[in-house]
Amino acid sequence: MRKHVNDNKIRDYDSVLDAEFGAPGSEERIKAEEQAYAFYSGQILKDARVGVRVTQNELASRIGSSKSYISKIENGVMTPSVGTFYRIINVLGLQVEITKARKERLCSLKKVTNAQIKNK
C-alpha cells in the first residue's frame, strides 16, 4: 500500500481508489472492499459491545465462543458466520435492518430497546 501525503490538492477519490486497489469489480478491489467491510462491521460490533458494557469474555461466553474469536471479529481479521453474527447482535440488543437503499448503504445495525422488544 502506498503512503499518501496530504498536499492539499482536491482529487477524484474514485481515481485514487482505482490506482490503489484496481478498477471496480477487479479481484484486488473486491478483496480490499471485503476487508474494509469486515473491519467496519467489527468496529460497529465493538462500539455496541462497549456501549452496553459487555466484555469480550462475557460476549464470547453468551454466544458459545472464545474471547480471541470476538477480538478477531472486532478487528476485522475474521468474519463470523451468519448464525454467529445474529447471536452477537441479539446479545448486544441490535437488529439488522435491510432496506432498499442508496448505493452507499445496503444495510445497517440498529439499537433495539427492551420496550421495543416487548411490543413485538
NORPE-V192827 format. One record per pair of residues at least 4 apart in sequence whose C-alpha atoms are under 6 Angstrom apart, sorted by the first residue. I is the first residue (numbers start at 1). J is the second residue. Records with the same first field share a line. If there is no record, write none. Layout:
I->J + J
This chain:
17->21
18->22 + 23
21->28 + 29
22->29
37->41
38->76
39->75 + 76
42->73 + 74 + 75 + 76
43->74
46->74
47->51
49->54
56->60 + 67
57->67
60->64 + 65 + 66 + 67
72->77 + 78
73->77 + 78 + 79
80->84 + 85
89->94
90->94
93->112
94->110 + 111 + 112
95->109 + 110
96->109
97->107 + 108
98->107
101->105 + 106
